[in-house]
């Protein structure tokens, strides 16, 4: 399992294909978030996002609740099917 803490990240971007780019004290990282389920665990002032499949979590990201809520919403938005544009629009 890979563990990441949003508090230690300096810059975070979500890229198409469920990829997350971030920088931390160690340098640049690009992580492929597993296509399995994304589950949320709320703690006191933190939120933990778990990615994986039925056999287990493979990526875990935790951090402050407000920032993690934004990250989770952005991931959902990337995964949401886009409505087909009506002709002539």
C-alpha positions, -999 to 999 in steps of 0.1 A, spaced: 0 0 0 12 35 -8 5 62 18 5 99 11 -2 129 34 -15 160 18 1 181 45 36 172 31 27 181 -5 36 215 -19 17 214 -51 -11 190 -62 -28 185 -96 -52 160 -109 -46 148 -144 -68 128 -168 -67 91 -164 -69 93 -126 -34 105 -122 -22 128 -94 9 150 -98 24 164 -66 56 179 -53 70 173 -18 104 177 -1 116 146 -20 108 160 -54 82 154 -81 57 125 -80 31 111 -103 8 86 -89 -18 65 -108 -49 62 -85 -63 27 -89 -95 24 -109 -112 4 -81 -134 20 -55 -127 53 -38 -139 54 -2 -138 82 23 -131 79 60 -138 110 81 -117 115 112 -118 145 136 -104 172 114 -90 150 87 -103 129 58 -87 98 44 -93 87 8 -87 50 1 -83 37 -35 -84 0 -44 -105 -30 -51 -122 -58 -32 -89 -74 -22 -76 -42 -5 -66 -6 -5 -36 1 -26 -33 39 -23 -43 60 8 -42 98 9 -50 118 41 -50 154 50 -71 183 64 -108 179 59 -114 210 38 -86 202 13 -94 165 11 -131 173 4 -120 194 -26 -97 167 -38 -124 141 -36 -149 163 -54 -123 169 -82 -117 132 -86 -155 126 -88 -158 153 -114 -130 138 -135 -147 104 -133 -183 116 -139 -195 108 -174 -198 139 -195 -232 146 -212 -231 146 -250 -234 181 -264 -267 186 -283 -262 193 -320 -259 229 -329 -246 239 -294 
